[in-house]
């Protein structure tokens, strides 16, 4: 049997130039969040990605009782309380019911004292079109500036978009685009969700996905995603299997190459997520808007791995700090 590849800090190491670009990106995030009430026409500061909350859910993660011992020792309880946030990936909150069906499903695992053990922000598209931290940072900064309507931002944004095109033409990426288009009208809770980047499980490195069980792909057609989710939970529970893949070698399971699938690593059932009917929390509550799903706020043995993942640490912190500064005196329903 193959031995899992052990975590090494070099997987996350950024160059000097990448750190400089990260500082520019952080400033653009702060500027965006400060202007987000005007950008989205709301009375609170929003996130600079996945701004729109469709739903906040409270439930449990039940650990697979037959999980192999070299993983199960990390999860010494039969089940854990979790909170999940279902969102749209758009940076701007749109009042239109029809949006690009790019969704997020972020969930946090808590201990008995209510402290966060792990945060896992997942999305419904399993690959990422950028492998270079520099290219990603420039693109992200230019997108933020474009939304802020700063002068001379359109052509820099076009140049950044052009640079990511080569990464979009892998066989895996093109195949996933066609699958995405095929599922574009499916009910939001029927989608599979993926970690895209890698995470630690102690010394192991894994990817994570959740697969819903018996959730209809064709639910009620009319109404917003938020309304559909509320309607679904009036009469039904939600169950999803949580799977992991383990990294054994960088050729078949690359950590810093996010536009291809991991190969030759079978899915392992970690456990099962359960949300009972009527488990939907008020998504407009200020406490929900300030929820943080920063994966770097997890215990060290559950933190993200990889250069693109490393960029998220400072980005999440700046976004949350700026939102707190603006929202602390606001009251909204």
C-alpha positions in Angstrom: 0.0 0.0 0.0 1.2 3.5 -0.8 2.3 5.7 2.0 0.6 9.1 2.3 2.8 12.1 1.5 3.6 14.1 4.7 2.8 17.8 5.1 5.8 20.1 4.5 5.7 23.9 5.0 7.4 24.4 1.7 4.1 23.6 0.0 2.8 26.9 1.3 5.9 29.1 0.9 5.4 32.4 -1.0 8.2 34.3 -2.8 9.1 37.9 -1.9 7.3 39.2 -5.1 4.2 37.3 -4.2 4.1 38.8 -0.7 4.3 42.3 -2.2 1.4 41.5 -4.5 -0.5 40.1 -1.6 -0.1 43.4 0.3 -1.7 45.2 -2.8 -4.5 42.7 -2.9 -5.2 43.1 0.8 -5.6 46.9 0.3 -7.9 46.3 -2.6 -10.0 44.0 -0.4 -10.3 46.6 2.4 -11.3 49.2 -0.2 -13.9 46.9 -1.7 -15.5 46.0 1.7 -15.6 49.6 2.8 -17.5 50.4 -0.4 -19.6 47.2 -0.5 -22.8 48.8 1.0 -22.8 51.1 -2.1 -21.7 48.4 -4.5 -24.4 46.0 -3.5 -27.0 48.6 -2.4 -27.4 47.2 1.1 -27.1 48.7 4.6 -24.2 46.6 5.8 -20.6 45.7 4.7 -20.4 42.4 2.7 -17.7 39.9 2.0 -15.6 40.6 -1.0 -16.4 37.1 -2.4 -19.5 35.0 -1.9 -21.2 38.1 -0.7 -24.8 36.8 -0.8 -25.9 34.5 1.9 -28.6 32.2 0.7 -28.9 30.3 4.0 -27.3 29.6 7.3 -27.9 26.1 8.7 -27.3 24.3 12.0 -26.7 20.6 12.1 -24.3 17.7 12.9 -21.4 15.8 11.2 -21.6 12.1 12.1 -18.3 10.4 11.8 -18.1 7.1 9.8 -17.8 4.4 12.5 -15.8 2.2 10.1 -13.3 5.0 9.3 -9.7 3.6 9.3 -7.8 4.1 12.6 -5.1 6.3 11.1 -7.7 8.9 10.4 -10.4 8.2 13.0 -8.1 9.1 15.9 -8.5 12.8 14.8 -12.2 12.6 15.3 -12.8 11.0 18.7 -16.5 11.7 19.0 -19.4 10.0 17.2 -20.7 13.4 16.0 -19.9 17.1 16.0 -22.1 20.2 15.8 -21.6 22.2 12.6 -22.8 25.5 11.1 -23.0 25.9 7.4 -23.4 28.9 5.1 -24.8 28.5 1.6 -23.8 31.4 -0.7 -23.4 32.7 -4.2 -19.8 33.3 -5.4 -20.6 36.8 -6.8 -18.7 39.6 -5.1 -21.8 41.8 -5.4 -25.2 41.1 -4.0 -27.7 41.1 -6.8 -31.4 41.4 -6.4 -31.9 39.4 -9.6 -33.2 35.9 -9.1 -31.2 34.6 -12.0 -27.4 34.6 -11.4 -24.5 32.5 -12.5 -25.0 29.3 -10.5 -21.6 29.4 -8.8 -22.3 28.4 -5.2 -20.5 28.0 -2.0 -21.1 25.6 0.9 -18.9 26.6 3.9 -19.1 24.6 7.1 -17.4 24.8 10.5 -17.0 21.9 12.9 -17.2 22.7 16.6 -16.2 21.0 19.8 -18.3 20.5 23.0 -17.4 24.0 24.2 -18.6 25.6 20.9 -15.0 26.3 19.7 -14.2 25.9 16.0 -12.1 22.9 15.2 -12.1 23.2 11.4 -13.5 25.5 8.7 -14.1 24.1 5.2 -15.2 26.6 2.5 -16.4 24.4 -0.4 -17.6 25.4 -3.9 -19.7 23.6 -6.6 -16.9 23.7 -9.2 -14.0 21.3 -8.3 -11.2 23.0 -10.2 -9.5 26.4 -10.1 -8.3 28.2 -13.3 -5.1 29.7 -11.8 -2.0 27.9 -10.5 0.3 30.9 -10.2 -0.1 33.0 -7.0 1.2 36.1 -8.8 -1.4 35.8 -11.7 -4.2 35.2 -9.2 -3.2 38.2 -7.0 -3.1 40.5 -10.0 -6.4 39.3 -11.2 -8.1 39.5 -7.8 -6.7 43.0 -7.2 -7.9 44.2 -10.7 -11.4 42.8 -10.1 -11.7 44.6 -6.8 -10.6 47.8 -8.4 -12.9 47.3 -11.3 -15.9 47.1 -8.9 -14.7 50.3 -7.2 -14.9 52.0 -10.7 -11.4 53.3 -10.4 -10.1 54.9 -13.7 -8.0 52.8 -16.0 -9.1 49.5 -14.5 -10.8 47.8 -17.5 -7.7 47.0 -19.6 -5.6 45.8 -16.7 -8.5 43.4 -15.9 -8.6 42.2 -19.5 -4.9 41.5 -19.4 -5.3 39.5 -16.1 -8.1 37.5 -17.6 -6.1 36.8 -20.7 -3.2 35.4 -18.6 -5.5 32.7 -17.0 -6.8 31.4 -20.3 -4.0 28.8 -20.8 -4.9 27.2 -17.4 -8.5 26.8 -18.5 -7.7 24.5 -21.4 -6.8 21.3 -19.6 -9.0 18.2 -20.3 -10.2 18.1 -16.7 -11.2 21.8 -16.7 -13.1 21.7 -20.0 -14.9 18.5 -18.9 -16.0 20.2 -15.7 -17.2 23.3 -17.5 -19.6 21.1 -19.6 -20.8 19.3 -16.4 -21.3 22.7 -14.8 -23.4 24.0 -17.7 -25.5 20.8 -17.7 -26.3 21.3 -14.0 -26.8 25.1 -14.1 -30.6 24.9 -13.4 -30.4 22.3 -10.7 -31.5 23.0 -7.1 -28.7 24.5 -5.2 -28.7 21.9 -2.4 -28.5 19.1 -4.9 -25.0 20.1 -6.1 -21.8 18.4 -5.0 -19.3 20.7 -3.3 -15.5 20.6 -3.3 -12.6 22.0 -1.4 -10.6 22.8 -4.6 -7.4 23.2 -2.6 -5.9 20.8 -0.2 -6.0 20.5 3.6 -4.1 18.9 6.4 -5.4 15.9 8.4 -2.5 16.0 10.8 0.5 14.9 8.7 -1.6 13.7 5.8 -2.8 16.0 3.0 -6.3 15.6 1.7 -9.0 17.1 -0.5 -12.6 17.2 0.7 -16.0 16.9 -1.1 -19.6 16.5 0.0 -22.2 14.6 -2.0 -25.9 15.1 -1.1 -28.1 12.1 -0.6 -31.6 11.9 -2.2 -31.9 15.7 -2.7 -34.0 16.4 -5.8 -32.2 18.2 -8.7 -35.5 19.7 -9.9 -37.1 21.5 -7.0 -39.6 24.4 -7.2 -38.7 26.5 -10.2 -39.9 29.9 -9.1 -38.4 32.1 -6.4 -35.0 33.0 -5.2 -32.5 30.3 -4.0 -33.0 31.6 -0.5 -36.8 31.0 -0.7 -36.3 27.5 -2.3 -34.0 26.5 0.6 -36.5 27.7 3.2 -39.3 25.9 1.4 -37.2 22.7 1.2 -36.5 22.6 4.9 -40.1 23.1 5.9 -40.8 19.4 5.0 -37.4 17.7 4.5 -34.1 17.0 6.1 -30.7 17.3 4.2 -28.1 14.6 4.3 -24.7 14.6 2.5 -21.8 12.2 2.5 -18.4 13.8 3.3 -15.5 12.2 1.4 -11.7 12.8 1.4 -8.9 11.9 -1.0 -5.4 11.4 0.3 -2.3 12.8 -1.4 0.3 10.0 -2.0 2.5 11.6 -4.6 2.7 15.1 -6.3 2.5 13.7 -9.8 -1.0 12.2 -9.4 -2.2 14.4 -6.6 -0.6 17.8 -7.2 -1.0 20.4 -4.4 -0.2 23.6 -6.3 -1.8 22.6 -9.6 -5.5 23.3 -9.1 -6.8 23.0 -12.7 -6.6 19.2 -12.8 -8.2 16.3 -10.8 -6.4 14.2 -8.3 -5.9 10.7 -9.8 -5.3 7.2 -8.3 -6.6 8.3 -4.8 -10.0 6.7 -3.9 -12.7 8.5 -2.1 -12.8 7.6 1.6 -16.1 8.2 3.6 -15.2 10.5 6.5 -18.8 10.9 7.7 -22.3 12.3 7.0 -23.7 15.8 7.4 -27.3 16.1 8.6 -29.5 19.2 8.8 -33.0 18.5 10.1 -36.1 20.3 8.8 -36.6 23.7 10.2 -32.8 24.0 10.9 -32.5 27.2 8.9 -31.2 30.3 10.8 -32.0 33.9 9.9 -29.4 34.7 7.2 -29.9 38.5 7.6 -29.0 38.4 11.3 -25.9 40.5 11.9 -24.2 37.6 13.8 -24.6 35.4 10.7 -23.1 38.1 8.5 -20.0 38.2 10.8 -19.5 34.5 10.7 -16.0 33.7 9.6 -15.2 30.5 7.7 -11.5 31.3 7.4 -9.8 27.8 7.1 -6.7 29.3 8.9 -8.8 29.7 12.0 -8.9 25.9 12.2 -6.7 23.8 14.5 -3.2 23.5 13.1 -3.7 19.9 12.0 -6.7 20.8 9.8 -5.3 23.9 8.1 -5.1 24.5 4.3 -2.1 23.5 2.3 -0.7 25.1 -0.8 0.3 28.6 -2.2 -3.1 29.6 -3.4 -4.6 28.5 -0.2 -2.0 30.5 1.8 -3.2 33.7 0.1 -6.7 33.2 1.6 -5.4 33.6 5.1 -4.6 37.3 4.9 -7.5 37.9 2.5 -10.1 36.4 5.0 -8.6 38.4 7.9 -8.7 41.7 6.1 -12.3 41.1 4.9 -13.5 40.1 8.3 -11.7 43.0 10.2 -13.1 45.5 7.7 -16.6 44.1 7.9 -16.5 44.2 11.7 -15.3 47.8 11.7 -18.2 48.9 9.5 -20.9 46.6 10.8 -20.4 46.9 14.6 -22.8 49.8 14.9 -25.3 48.7 12.3 -28.5 46.9 13.0 -30.4 45.3 10.2 -32.9 42.5 9.8 
